[in-house]
Amino acid sequence: MTDLTKLKISEARDALRKGDVTSVELTEACLAAIDKADALGAFVHKTPEVAMGQAKSADDRIKAGGAPDLCGIPLGIKDLFCTKGVPSQAASAILNGFKPEYESTVTSQLFGAGAVMLGKLNMDEFAMGSSNETSTYGNAINPWRRGNDATALTPGGSSGGSASAVAADLCLAATGTDTGGSIRQPAAFTGITGIKPTYGRCSRWGIVAFASSLDQAGPMTKDVRDAAIMLEAMCGHDPKDSTSADLAVPNFEAMLTGDIRGKTIGIPREYRMDGMPDEIEALWADGRKMLEDAGAVIKDISLPHTKYALPAYYVIAPAEASSNLARYDGVRYGHRAKLAQGDGITEMYEKTRAEGFGKEVQRRVMVGTYVLSAGFYDAYYNRARKVRTLIKKDFEDVFAEGVDAILTPATPSSAFELGKEVTDPVEMYLNDVFTVTVNLAGLPGISVPTGLDSQGLPLGLQLIGRPWEEGDLLNTAYALEQAAGFVAKPTQWW
């Protein structure tokens, strides 16, 4: 078989079972592609020895029969997931040299299913960013280009390395995490599929925390079927995570019928933002028509508190981050600053954190500490929590009225130039305008590539589902994917 790296999970699974290819061959092809793609900055810690060992074991398991769907499938792992004996830095200098002696629950489940780890993927530092420009490793680059323009574009963030690697066929799929859109936005920017499951569906244990009430892991894949296959392997109750839901995990792939006749799809009027590009508006209208033609009932709905989502998110997320990141102090692991004679423990904390944290992380820690301080807790943090409750109730009311899923744009634009928005934090934060509500409400959301803009860059639409009904959401996304027929790939330049 040729072009092994271009295979989807479903295709590779079937080829492995038939004996048309081995996991070792598949893994070798991916490792070779990764070595040729350093210009993308996607893989930051390559693990060829680990990968080949896992691939050989997977081949033995497949020959024995009864191997799980992911057995032998080469994956990339976002640097936020702790992987035993492999650097896990969350793209931060403060965790320089940190190699955990334990495995995150999600990666443990993936490897237990026979998946192969090719290496760790680039990301925004501590998952704080929308463009993958805050990483201590340097930028991840979008494999897509605007026609013949060689300008480097963002792959989105924070899961930018994951998005870039999957879009460039360096791995068959990758893990991502989503705190305010960090799976769905980069998926839309790179023409791949990304799903953030319901909060609590995937264990957070062993994933470096950003904002604990918002973070959720999910798969980033080449299509919806692959997302269903990988998500099933990632899900499940974990007693080590108190927020993990003790619910049965369905066979998500078996639910992909493409039949959405009679399903009600909501179109929220509040997502029509001032200044929305005509191309995004047109894409949204096209998606509405595709779902209607597939037999869905389209209903205009209202989510009245949407306009307060971004300000609420950028109070709650930094507040939780300032608490979570207090553990990085140079005492037990990671970077420790060199001290001058006479320096005490306070100076060590200060110097270590000043050297180890990047500017965006420092900004959010400062904001979070401020809104949690005695004089401002009620004015900012408590008020934001109340707004969050109202946003969640908006969705509950809409679902109670019979809406099965909600269709919105995934991003306010296609991928932008690296360096273009990083100087203005507020401009960068606006990239999350369509996605943060899903995290605040704890709902599942998926980004599906559905078209190209006038510059030839991918655009995605977002579907938001009912809590715990990822199977139904994936099926609606599958119907949208089938109708859109998106097959475009970036032209290789790297």
N, C-alpha and C positions, 0 to 999 in steps of 0.2 A: 504493500500500500504506500502511496505517496502522500505528501502533505499531511502527515500524521497530526501535526499540531493544530491543524484546522478542524479536526474532528470535534463534534460536540460530545458531551458526556454520554448521551443516549447512543450515539453512533459508536463511540469507543467501547462502551459496555457490550454492545452486540458483537462487535468485531473481536473483542477479547474472548467472549463465550464461544464464538465459532472457531477460534484458533487462527483467525486471519492475521492477527498481530499479537504480540506479547506486551505485557506492561513494561518490560525492560526496553523494548524497542520504542515504545511510546514515550517513556521517560527520557531515553537518550535523545530522541528528537526534540523534546522540549528543552532539555539542558543545552543542546547545541544552539537552539533559537535564542535562549536567554543570553548565552555568551556573546552572540552577535548583536544584542540589543542594549548594550550598556548606555547608548545615547538616550534611551528613554528614561533611565533612572528609576525603573520600576522595581527591580529586585535589588535589595540592599544587603542581604545575607544569603548567599547561595549555599545550598546543602546537598551537593551531588552525591556524597557518600551515603548520607541518610536516605536520599531518594532511591539510589540503586539497591540498597538493602531492602527497603520497603517494596520495591518493584519485584524483586526476586521472590520475596515471601508471597506477594500477591499472585504471581504466576503459579506458584505451588498450590495456593488456596483455590484458584480458579480451576486448575486441573483436577483437584479433589472433588469439585462440584459443590453447588449450593452457596457460592460466594455472594455477598451483598452487592447491590448495584454499583457502589462506588469503588469496589475492589479493583485495584490496578490503575485508578484514574489519577493522573498527576495534577496537583493543585498548588496554588500560591497561597501563603498565609500572611495576612496583614500583621505588621509588626506590633500591633496592640495585643495579640494573643501570646500568652506565655507558652513557650515550647521548651521542653526539658533539654538542657544542655546546649541550647541554641540561643544566640543573642536575641534578647527581647527588650528593645529600648524605647518603644513607643515614639520612635523618631526624635528622642530628646537626648541632649548631651548629658543630662543629669543622671541618666541610666547607662552611661558608657560602661561597657564591659559586663553588664548584668546578664548572667546566664541562669535562668531559674532551675531549681531542682525538682520542679513539678510541671505538670501539663495542664493547660486549661481544659475544662470539661468539653467544650465544643471540639477542639482539636483532638482530644482523646477519643471522642466518639467517631470523628472522621477517620482517624488512623485505625480505630477498632473495626471500622467497616472496610479497611483495606486500602484507603486512599494513600497517595504518595505525596510527600512534602518536597517540593522543588526548592523552596527557600522562603525567606521573609520579604514582605513587600513594603514599599515606601508609603508614607502617609504624612499628614500634617501632625506636628508635634502634639502629643497627647490628644489627638483627634480634634484639635482646635484649629479650624480653618476650612475654607471652601475652595481652595485652589492648589493645595499641596505645595505651598511656598514657605511653610513654616518649619519644614523638616530639617533636622540637623544633618541629614545625608545630602541635602540639596533638592532641587525640584524634580518631581516626576513630570514627564512630558507626554502630552496627548499624541498618539500615533496618527491622528487625523491632521490634515493640513487644509488651508483655504486655497483650493486650486493649486496653482504653481507658486503660491506665496510660502516662503520658507520660515515665516514667523512662528516661533514656538508658542503653542496654545496650552492652556491648563487642561488636565484631565479631570478637573474637579477635586473636591476634597470632602472629608478627610481621607476617604479610601481611594485616593488618586492612583497609587501604585497598583492596587488591585484592578481598577478599571482599565488602566493602560495595558497591563499584562494580559488581561482577557481579550481586549480589543485587538491587540497585536498578535494574538495566537501564541503567546509565550507559555501559557498554561491552559488547561481545558476549562478551569473555573478558579475562583478565589473566594476567600472569606473577606467579609467587610464588616464594619460596625456603623450604626446609624444613631446619632444623638439628636440631630436636627435636620437630617437629610443626607448624611454622609455616605449612604449607599446609593440612594435614588438620584441625587444630583450628578455624581460622577458617571453613573450608568447612562444617564441621558446625554451627557457631554461626549461619551465615547461610543454610543450606538450599541450598548449591550443591555441586558436585563438585570435589574437589582431589586430584591424584595427585603423590606424590613418587616419581620413578623410582629405579631402582638407582643407587647411588653410582657415578659415572663415565659414566652414560648421557648426561647433558647437560654441556657444558663449563662450568667455573667461571670461565673467563678473562673479565675485565672485570666480574665481580660482586664488589662490596665484600665482603671476607672477614670472617666471624665466627669459625667454627671449621672449619678447612680439611678435616679428615677426616670431617666430618659434613654440611657444606653441600651442598645439591643443589637445582637449579632445577626447576620444574614448572609445568604449567598449572592455572588455576582457571577453571572453565567452568560452563555452565548444565546440562550433562548429560554422561553418560559418552561418548557419540559425539563430542561436541565436544572432550572431553579427549583422545580418541584422535587426532583430526585435528590438534590443536595440538601434542600431544606429539611426533608424528612430525616436525613442522617444527622443533622445538626440539632434537631429538637429533642425534647424529653425532659422529664422532671429530674432535678438535681437537688438532693438534700443539703448540699453544701451552699446553695444559693437560696436564701429565704424568700426571694421574690420569684423563684421558679414555680411555674404552675404544674400541679399534679394532674395532668390531663393526658388522655391517650393521644398518640400521634397517628393521624390517619395516613393512608397511602395517597399522598398528594398527586402522584403521577396518574393513578387510576381515576382520579376525578377530572382529568382533562378530556372532556368530551367535545368542547367547543360549542355546546348547545346552551345558549343563554336566552332562549325564547321565553318571554314572560317576565324576565328579570327587570327590575326597575333600577335605572341608573340616574343618579342625581347630578345636576349641573349647578354648582353653587354660584350665585350671582356675585358674591363678595370676592371671588377670585379674578374678576375682571378688573385688574388694577389700572390706575392711571398710567399712561405711557407704555402700556404693554405693546411690544412690537407686533406689527400686522401679521408676521409669519407665525408667531405663537398663537395669536387669535385664530388664524386660518387653520392651523394644525388642530386646535381644540375643536373647531367646528367640524373638521374632517373626521376626527375621532368620534364625535357625537353621531355623525351620519353612519359611520362604520358599525357602531354598536346597534343603532336603530335598524339598519339593514339586516343585521344578524338576528333580529327579532326582539331586541330589548325595548322596554318602554322608557322613554326619556322624560325626565321630570325636572323642572326648574325648582331649586331649593334655596333656602337661606341658612347661612351659618353666621349669624349676626356679630359674633365676637371675634371673627377672624382678624379684623384690623388690629386687635390688641395682642395677637399671638407673638409677633416678633419682639416687642418690648418685654412681654412676660417671659419669653424664652431667654432673652439676654439679661434677665435678672436671675432666674432660677438656675440656668446652666452655670454661669460663673460662680454663683453662691455654692453650688455643690462641688464645683471644681476646686475652689479655694480650700474647702474642707478635705477633699480627697488628696490633693497635692501637698498637704501639710506633712505627709509621711516622708517626703523626699528632702532629706536634711543632711546627707553626707555621713551619717553615723553608721548605718548598717550595710548599705550596698550602694553601688553606683559611684558617681563622681564625688570627690571631696576636694575642696579648694585648699591650696597651700596657705598656711597661716604664718603670719609674722610673729616675732617674739612678743609675748605678752598677750596675744589674742586668746580669748576664751571661747566657750561653747557658743555664745551668742554671735560672735564674729564669724565662727565657722558656719553656722546656719546662714547668716547673711551673705557671706562670700560664695558659699556653695550654691545657693539658690540664684544669686545674681549671675554667676557664671554658667550654671546648668540650664536654667530656663531661658527660652527665647522670648522675644519682645511680645508676641501675641499671648503666650502663656502668662507672662508677667502682667500684661494688661488685664487679662480675665481674672487672675488671682486677686489683683488689686480691686477690681470692680466687685468681685464676689465678697471679699472681706469687708468692703465698704457697706454693701447692702445688708450684710449680716451683723453689722456693728450696732451697739446698743441704741444709738439715737436714730437709726434708719431702718431697723428690722421691720417694724410695722408699716412704715411709709413705703417701702419698696418690696421686700421679700414676701411679707404676708399678703400684701395687695396682689402681687404677681401670682401667688398660690390661689387666691380667690378667683382671679381671672382665668387661671388654668381650669378650675372647676367649671366655670361658665362655658369655656370652649369645649370641654368634654361633654357637657350637657347638650350643647348644640348638636353634636353628632348623635348622641343618644336619642334626642327628639326626632331627628331625621330618620334614623334607623327604625324607630318605633312607628313611623308613618309608612313603613313598608319599603323603604329604599334599601336595595341590596348592595350597591357599591356607588362610589362617587368618582366622577371623572374630572380631572383638573390638568393644567399644564404641570410638567415636572420642574421646569426651570424658567426664569424670565428671559432667557436668551440662549443662544448656542455657546459653545466654548469660547472664552475670551483670551486675549493675549496674556501670557505670563508677565507679571510686573505691572499690569494695567490698573488693577484695583487694590493691590496690596498696600498702597500708601494711604488709602482711605478705609479704615476699618468699617465704618457704617455702610459704605458702598458694597464692601465685601459681604457684610451680614445680610444685605438684601437678597443675596442669592438663595437664601433659605426661606423666602417668603411663601412659597407654595408647599413646603415640606414640614415646617416645624409644628404645625397644628397636629399632625399625625403622631409625633412623639409626645406632645403635651397631653394628648388624649389616650396614648398607649395603644393606638390602633395599628393594624397591618396596612402597609402601603407598598405598591410596586411601580417601578418605572419601566415602560416598554418603549423601545425605539419605534417610531412610526413615520419618520420622514426626514428629509434633508432640507436645510435652508438654502437661500440663493447662493451661498458661498460653498455649498457642498458639504456642510457640516451636519452631523446628526442632531435630531431633535426628538425628545421623548414626551410621552403623556403619562400621567400618574393616575392610578386607580387606588382608591381607599376603600377598605372593606370593613365588615363587621368584626368585632373582637372574636378571636379564636376561629374564625372562618376563613383561614388562609386557603383552604382547598377551593372554596367557592370563588375567592378573589383570583386565584391562579387560573381557574377556568375562564373567568371573564377576561383576564389578561390574555389567555390563549386565543380566545375568540377575536380580540382586538389585534393580536399579533398576526393571526391568519388573514384577517381582512386587510391589514396594512401591507403585508408582504415585504417587510423591510429585509433586504439581503445585502445592502451596501457594506463594503469593507474599506478600511483605509489603504491607500496605496503605499507600499513599503518604501521608505526613504532611509531608514535607520540601518 
